[in-house]
């Protein structure tokens, strides 16, 4: 299962990250939240995928379900973005610049959340 699903999983993680970073740069609202989600969602997807393949508790077929669900989500996101592009001038002007400080803050927030979740699961 891992041999055939690893490449699509990494591609979907890259698609989600790129999509959310694009939203962070070009939308007028929720820039930091989109930057945070650009790190949070792919890391969570990858962690859930790895857990489903390495765990004896969860079936290996969960990895296929995860890939399918995120593939459908990527298709929906691109349809939505294409519709918004046609309706407005969404991608003609940058509204937000991602700096090193912003990226470090978002990465630190994601790390702390996942460390907290890991602690809660291990209790």
Secondary structure, DSSP 8 states (H G I E B T S, - for coil): -HHHHHHHHHHHHHHHHHHHHHHHHH-SS-HHHHHHHHHHHHHHHHHHHHHHHH-SSS-THHHHHHHHHHHHHHHHHHHHHHHHHHHS-TTSS------HHHHHHHHHHHHHHHHHHHHHHH-
